[in-house]
Amino acid sequence: MNERRPNRILRELTPSEKERLTKYRQQVAQELPDLQARDQMRKDAREESTLSGELRRAVHASELSLSEIAARVAVTPLVLDDFLTGERTLRSDVIDRLAGVLGCELTRAR
C-alpha cells in the first residue's frame, strides 16, 4: 500500500513572513475568547424549549447556508446570527418567513 504523504515545502520563513505570522497569531488569540463565548451562546439558545429554540434547531439542521437563509428571509446574516445566539428576537413576519424557508409548520398542541 502506498502511504500518502502531505505535500509540504520546508524552508525558513522570511522576516516579513515571521512578522505577519506573529501578527495573525495575536489576532486569533484576541478573537478566540469572543468566538468561543458566542458559540456557547448559540448552543444555549438552540437548546431552549421555545418556538425560537425550535427555529434555531431547524436553521442549524438546514442544508442551506446562513447567508442563503438570511437572503430568503430578507434579513442580513448579522440579524440571523444575533437571533441564533439569542441576542436578538425576530418580528413575527420574519419568524413566519423563516419558518416557511425552513419548511416548519406551527400546530396547536391539544
TIVOVO-96998 format. One record per residue (C-alpha): residue number from 0; residue in one letter; x, y, z. Coordinates in Angstrom, 3 decimals, m for minus. Layout:
NUM;a;X;Y;Z
...
This chain:
0;m;0.000;0.000;0.000
1;n;1.174;3.478;m0.786
2;e;1.087;5.862;2.111
3;r;0.027;9.347;1.221
4;r;2.375;11.956;2.473
5;p;1.456;15.582;2.853
6;n;2.874;17.925;0.270
7;r;4.946;20.222;2.390
8;i;7.687;22.578;1.491
9;l;10.017;23.143;4.375
10;r;12.004;26.343;4.387
11;e;12.874;29.163;6.708
12;l;10.334;31.962;6.838
13;t;11.499;35.366;5.804
14;p;11.497;38.068;8.484
15;s;8.373;39.665;6.947
16;e;6.601;36.278;6.860
17;k;7.510;35.684;10.515
18;e;6.196;39.122;11.424
19;r;2.957;38.518;9.536
20;l;2.540;35.085;11.164
21;t;3.072;36.596;14.622
22;k;0.512;39.311;13.870
23;y;m2.074;36.723;12.741
24;r;m1.459;34.527;15.785
25;q;m2.010;37.520;18.078
26;q;m5.198;38.428;16.218
27;v;m6.521;34.871;16.549
28;a;m5.637;34.823;20.258
29;q;m7.560;38.082;20.777
30;e;m10.646;36.962;18.834
31;l;m10.852;33.389;20.124
32;p;m12.460;34.080;23.547
33;d;m15.258;36.110;21.928
34;l;m15.825;33.427;19.301
35;q;m15.963;30.733;21.985
36;a;m18.433;32.786;24.044
37;r;m20.676;33.392;21.000
38;d;m20.566;29.686;20.164
39;q;m21.666;28.825;23.710
40;m;m24.480;31.387;23.467
41;r;m25.529;29.790;20.168
42;k;m25.592;26.331;21.778
43;d;m27.557;27.557;24.803
44;a;m30.101;29.407;22.632
45;r;m30.515;26.353;20.396
46;e;m31.391;24.199;23.413
47;e;m34.258;26.458;24.573
48;s;m37.584;24.640;24.703
49;t;m39.333;27.510;22.929
50;l;m40.570;28.286;19.441
51;s;m37.382;30.280;18.888
52;g;m35.313;27.306;20.031
53;e;m37.133;25.085;17.520
54;l;m36.437;27.576;14.744
55;r;m32.783;27.782;15.757
56;r;m32.507;23.975;15.641
57;a;m34.142;23.985;12.193
58;v;m31.670;26.612;10.958
59;h;m28.740;24.514;12.193
60;a;m30.208;21.358;10.629
61;s;m30.850;23.043;7.283
62;e;m28.729;22.250;4.266
63;l;m28.905;25.939;3.324
64;s;m26.094;28.257;4.377
65;l;m26.844;31.025;6.856
66;s;m26.332;33.562;4.070
67;e;m28.882;31.774;1.870
68;i;m31.411;31.555;4.692
69;a;m30.924;35.229;5.564
70;a;m31.386;36.259;1.914
71;r;m34.563;34.192;1.529
72;v;m35.968;35.605;4.774
73;a;m34.940;39.160;3.751
74;v;m32.733;39.883;6.767
75;t;m28.997;40.398;6.983
76;p;m26.765;37.483;8.019
77;l;m25.861;39.546;11.117
78;v;m29.533;39.727;12.171
79;l;m29.859;35.970;11.701
80;d;m26.642;35.344;13.647
81;d;m27.848;37.565;16.505
82;f;m31.089;35.554;16.576
83;l;m29.113;32.296;16.684
84;t;m27.088;33.486;19.689
85;g;m30.225;34.704;21.479
86;e;m29.068;38.316;21.397
87;r;m31.981;39.414;19.220
88;t;m35.600;38.448;18.735
89;l;m37.305;38.469;15.374
90;r;m40.506;40.225;14.374
91;s;m43.463;37.923;13.766
92;d;m43.389;38.464;9.984
93;v;m39.715;37.467;9.926
94;i;m40.487;34.374;12.028
95;d;m43.223;33.454;9.518
96;r;m40.810;33.790;6.592
97;l;m38.081;31.876;8.445
98;a;m40.476;29.027;9.245
99;g;m41.552;28.938;5.599
100;v;m37.985;28.824;4.295
101;l;m37.163;26.013;6.734
102;g;m40.371;24.086;5.980
103;c;m41.665;24.378;9.556
104;e;m45.348;24.448;10.458
105;l;m46.832;25.728;13.683
106;t;m49.513;23.432;15.096
107;r;m51.576;23.829;18.238
108;a;m50.964;21.290;20.981
109;r;m54.089;19.516;22.114
